[in-house]
Amino acid sequence: MNFLKSGLQTVLGSQEPGTLPTGAETVERLVERVSSSTLLEDRRDACRALRALSKKYRVEVGVQGFPALLQVMEMDRADPEIIGYCLDTLCHVTSREPFEEEADNPNITVNIGEQFTEIFIKSSENVTLVLSCLEEYDFRVRWSAIKLLTGLLANKPKEIQEIVLVSPMGVSKLMDLLIDSREVIRNDALLLLIQLTKGNANIQKIVAFENAFDRLFDVIKEEGSSDGGIVVEDCLLLMLNLLKNNPSNQQFFKEGSYIQRLAPMFVIPPEQEEIGMTPQKISNLLRMLQIVRALVSPSNSQQVVSSCQKAMRSSGLLEGLCNIIMGSGVSPDILTETINTVAEVIRGDVNNQEYFNSVMAPSNPPRPALIVLLMSMVNEKQPLPLRCAVLYCFQSFLYKNESGQNALVQTLLPSTAQISSLTSGQLLCGGLFSTDPLSNWFSAVSLAHALLENPTQKEQLLRVLLATSVGSTPVSLLQQCTQLLQQANCKFQSKVALLMLLAVWLSHCQLAVKTFLSSPGSVAYLIAQIAANEHDDNEYLIQGLCAFLMGICIQFNDNSVQGSKREDLCQLLIKRIGLETFSAKLGEVSKHENYSRSAKQPQIRIRSSTDLLLDYEFCKLFKALESVITITVNGFGSGADNINELTLSQEASGLVGQYKDIIRDQDSRLQKLQEQMKNFEAENVQLKVQLEQAHNTNAQLSDQNILLKAQLQAASDLQKSQQQSPFHLLPTQGENVNQQVEALESKLAAVTIQQQDQQSRASYFEAENRRLLGELEQLRQRVTEAEKSAEEGKSDLEKLQKDQEDLMELLTDQENKMRSYRQTLKNLGHKVDDDSEEDEPDTDGNKNVDLLQ
C-alpha cells in the first residue's frame, strides 16, 4: 500500500500536509498528466495509475478518461505496455460485472458498463482502433484487446456486429487469432468468435469462407478430438453457430468434405463403453449431435438436407450413430439426442430408412433396432424424453416411406404363416389397448403415420381383426377403436389419440368412412360430444376433434350407408346442433394452445406428459380440411347445390384432386425456389462488397508499392553518388544509407506479398461471384418454368370446374322439362307412376340428382 501511495505521489506530485485528494480529483490529475505529458514514461505511469483506479472509480475514469486513453492508443502505438494499460482500463470501465472495490460507491448503477459501452461505440472508429490492436503480436496488447471486444459484445452485440462487419479486414484479423501459438489467446478468441457469430448470417458467411472449419478441426485434433476438454466444446459451439439456419454455410460444409472429418468423432471405443463417458465427453458429443441436426433439420431446404443425408450415409456417420444407440453404458441424454439425430438423418431418405431398418440390436436372440426402440416407447417405465425421441424416430422412418408403411400394416393382417418373433404391429396394438394413456397416445400416433398419404394401407388396415378375449368373435381394429372411444373410463389423452387416428384413417378413404358409419353408436357418440355444453379447455378440444371427425364423415361420404348419407348427416347436424355451433366447435381445435405448439415442427418438444395432445401431421391435415368441411356443411345448410369434388363423378373428383395436388406441389416448389434466389442474391451482394474492398485494398497496395520502389531507387542513387563523392569514406552516412535501403527492401517485399494475397482473394471473390450469378440465373429460369406450369394447371382446373357447372345447369334444365311433361300428362288425364316423384325437390330446398336416370 505504501508503495502504491508513493507511486501516485510520484505521478501526481506531493500534496499539502493534512489534505487528501478525492477520487475525482485524483483521476482528473492523472487524465491531465496523460494528455499533457511530453515524456512517454510519464504518460505510461499515469495510464498504469488509471488502470489501478478504474475498478474503484469507474465513473470518474470513464467520464474523464475516454478521450485521453483513445489519444494514447493512437499516438503511442509503438509502446505495447502503455497500449495494454489503456485497453485494460477500457475493459474495466465497460465491464458488465460489478467489482468488489466499488461496492460502497453510490454512483454505480446496475447497467453502468452498458452505458459506457454505448458512449464508447458512438464513434465506430473506436472499435476499429481496438481491432487494429489485434495486429500487435505482443501478448499484453492482443489479450487485452480480445477481452475488451468480448465485453463490448456482451453489452451491445448487434451494434458491435455491424461495426465489425463494415470494418476493413475486421473479421480476418479475428480469424488470424485462431492460429496463434499461445493457447490463452486462441481460447479467448474462440469465445469472442462464438459471441460475434450469434444471429448474424453475414458474419457467419465471412467467418466460414475464412477457412474457419479447417482451423476449428485442426484445433479439435490438437486437443484430443471428441475426448478433449472445454476447448473442443468451444470449437464445436462456434461450428454450430456457423451452420445453424445458414444454407450457404451448410452447403459449403458439405461440399468441403467436412462431414467426412466429423464422422470418425462418433466412433466410441469398446473400452469406453465399459467405463462410461466423462461429463466433458458427454458435452462434446451433444454439441456434435447438434451440428449434425443443424445440417439435416426439416426446416432446411430440401436440396441441402438430401445432399447431407447422402454424405452422412456414405461417410459412415449414420452407422456410428446407430452404434451409439445400440451400445451399452450410454447416458440417457446422449441416447435421447442420438435417437433424435438419427430421426432427422433418415427422414425422407429411402436409402437411409432402409439401412436403419436393417440395423440389428446385439441381443439374444438378435432383434431389429426398430423393434427394440418401439419396446422402449410403449414401456411406461422409460423416461418421457426417450419415449418422445423414439416416436419421432419412428415417424421419420415412415415419412414418405411406402414400403415401411406397408411392412407395418402387413404385420397386423391375418397370415397363415407362424410368426414367432415380436413385430412392430403387435407392439403398437398392445400399446394402443394398454391402461397407460401415454402408451395409447404414442401407439395411436405411430399407426396414424403409417396411413399418411397412403389410401391403400388405409383400406388394408380395415382387414385387421382383433380377438378381445379367448373364444370371443374377432372384431375389426376400426370397430375396437370406436368402442374404446365410447367407453366411460377412456382417459382424456387416450380420447385425443383415438380421435386423431380415426381422423387420419377416414380422411380421403370412402371405404373407411363407410365402415365407421356402419359401426353401431358411432354417429350418435359424435353428435352427443359435439352438442355437449362443457366449459373446460380439454372438453373443448374433444368437442372440436369430434366435429372434425364428423366433418370428415360428411366430406368423404359415398352415400352407400342408408340413413348416414351426406344429406342425412348434415340435416342431423342442423337440427341437433346448428351450423354456427358446429363451426364454433370445429374452430376450437385451432384455438387450443397446444395446436400452435404442435404445428411448428415435427419433433415433439414438451415440458410435461400433459402436453402430449396434438401431432404435427394431424395439425397439417386439420389445417387443410377445416375450410373445406366448413364450406361443405354450410352449403348443405343454405340449400345450395354444394358443388365440390365429392359431388362430382368419381373420375372428375380424382382429376380435380390431381390438379390440386399439382398446384399445391408447384406452389411449394415456387416458394422454395424464391427463398433460394433471395439467399443467393444476398450472398451475391455480400461478395460484391468484399470484392470491392479487395480491389480498393489492392489499389492502395499498388500505390504503396510504386512509392516504395521510388524511395528505393532514390536511396540507391544517393548511395552511388556518395560512393563517387570524395567523402564516401565517412562511415556514418554509408551505414545509414545501407540501413535505409535494407529497410525499404524488406518493406517492399512485405507489401508485395500482401498485394499478391489481396489479388488471390480478389480472384476468389470474382470466381465465387460468377458461380453465384450462374446459380441465380438457373433459379430464375426454374421459377419462371414453375410459374408457367402453375398457371397451366390453374387454367385446366378452372376449365374443368366450368364444365361441371355447365353439366349441372343442363341437368337442372332437364329436370324442369321432366316436371313440365309430368304436369302436362296429369292435365291430359294420364296416370303418372309414384316412382317418378323421387326426383321432386326436398322440403328444405335441397336437390338430389341421380346421374343414372
Number of C-alpha atoms within 10 A of each C-alpha: 6 7 8 11 10 13 16 18 12 13 18 17 11 10 10 8 6 5 7 10 11 9 13 14 12 20 26 18 16 27 24 17 20 24 17 12 14 10 9 14 11 17 23 23 20 28 29 22 22 26 24 16 19 25 20 22 22 30 21 19 27 24 14 16 27 18 14 18 24 19 14 20 23 11 10 16 13 11 15 19 17 25 27 24 25 27 28 24 29 29 25 25 29 25 25 20 12 18 13 9 13 16 10 9 12 7 11 16 11 10 15 20 25 19 16 22 24 16 14 20 17 11 11 16 13 15 21 17 14 20 24 17 24 21 14 16 13 14 16 17 24 25 22 24 26 25 22 25 21 23 23 26 18 19 21 15 17 14 16 19 21 15 18 19 16 15 16 17 17 17 21 12 15 20 22 16 21 22 15 14 9 11 12 12 19 22 19 19 25 22 18 21 22 20 18 26 22 18 17 16 20 17 20 26 22 21 21 21 12 15 11 21 21 14 16 20 19 15 19 21 15 11 15 12 19 25 18 16 17 15 20 27 22 21 26 26 19 25 23 23 23 31 24 22 18 20 23 19 21 22 17 16 19 18 13 13 12 15 21 16 13 19 21 15 17 19 15 16 8 11 8 13 14 12 9 15 17 11 11 16 19 18 18 26 22 18 22 23 21 20 23 25 23 24 31 26 22 17 13 17 17 14 11 17 26 19 15 22 24 16 20 24 18 14 17 17 25 24 20 19 22 19 18 20 20 19 16 14 14 18 12 12 13 17 20 20 20 24 25 24 25 29 26 25 31 28 27 21 19 18 13 21 23 15 14 20 15 13 16 17 20 14 11 6 7 10 17 18 20 20 18 18 23 24 19 16 28 26 16 15 9 12 13 18 20 20 24 22 25 26 26 24 26 22 23 24 29 26 21 20 20 18 12 18 20 18 14 21 20 18 16 21 15 11 9 5 6 6 9 6 9 14 18 22 21 14 16 25 19 15 25 27 18 14 13 16 21 25 25 26 25 25 28 25 25 21 23 23 25 28 26 22 16 18 18 12 20 24 17 16 23 18 16 18 18 19 13 12 8 7 7 9 10 14 14 16 18 23 19 17 18 20 14 17 20 14 10 7 8 13 14 15 23 24 23 23 27 22 21 28 23 21 24 26 27 26 24 19 20 21 18 24 25 20 15 20 21 16 14 12 14 17 20 10 15 20 20 14 19 27 18 13 11 12 8 9 14 15 17 23 25 24 28 25 26 27 27 28 23 25 26 24 28 23 25 22 27 19 15 13 14 9 12 20 18 23 19 14 20 23 18 15 21 18 10 15 16 15 20 11 15 24 20 13 21 29 21 19 27 17 14 16 11 17 19 15 16 23 18 13 15 16 21 19 14 15 9 9 13 10 15 20 20 24 24 19 20 21 18 13 16 20 14 11 16 18 13 14 23 18 16 20 24 18 17 21 20 13 13 13 14 18 14 16 19 19 17 14 12 12 10 16 14 14 15 21 15 14 18 15 13 16 21 13 14 21 15 13 16 20 14 16 19 16 14 19 20 13 16 20 16 13 19 20 13 17 21 16 14 20 21 14 17 23 17 13 19 20 14 12 19 15 12 17 19 12 13 18 15 12 17 19 14 13 18 16 12 14 19 12 12 17 14 10 10 9 11 15 11 11 9 9 14 17 11 12 16 14 12 16 19 14 13 18 16 12 15 20 14 13 17 16 13 15 21 14 14 21 16 13 17 21 15 14 21 16 12 17 20 13 13 18 15 12 16 20 13 13 19 16 12 16 20 13 14 21 17 13 15 20 14 13 19 16 13 14 19 13 12 16 17 12 12 18 13 12 12 16 12 12 15 14 12 12 15 12 12 14 16 12 12 18 14 12 13 12 10 9 9 11 10 12 8 7 7 11 11 11 15 13 12 11 7 11 13 18 18 13 16 9 7 4 5
